[in-house]
Amino acid sequence: MMGIVPPIALAAIFYGKFVSRISKRTMEATATLTKLSEEKISQIRTIKAFAQEKKEEGVFKENVEAIYKFAIKDAFASVRIKIYK
């Protein structure tokens, strides 16, 4: 019994750090997208003047896809934790 507890505790610690890193990356990506969106909204006249709507749309889409990927990983990791609690 005592030989099983330490490996399980170590695994839980490493898994917790893994989930924490994924959550942090998701939050950082969301913050980056929010900052980018605010900047582009304030510069909308310049973007329209130089016909850069498609370019900016592509940049926004890439950031949203990155957040989506992080959020999916975060959701799966969190579900696994909740199942075992």
Secondary structure, DSSP 8 states (H G I E B T S, - for coil): -TTTHHHHHHHHHHHHHHHHHHHHHHHHHHHHHHHHHHHHHHTHHHHHHTT-HHHHHHHHHHHHHHHHHHHHHHHHHHHHHHHH-
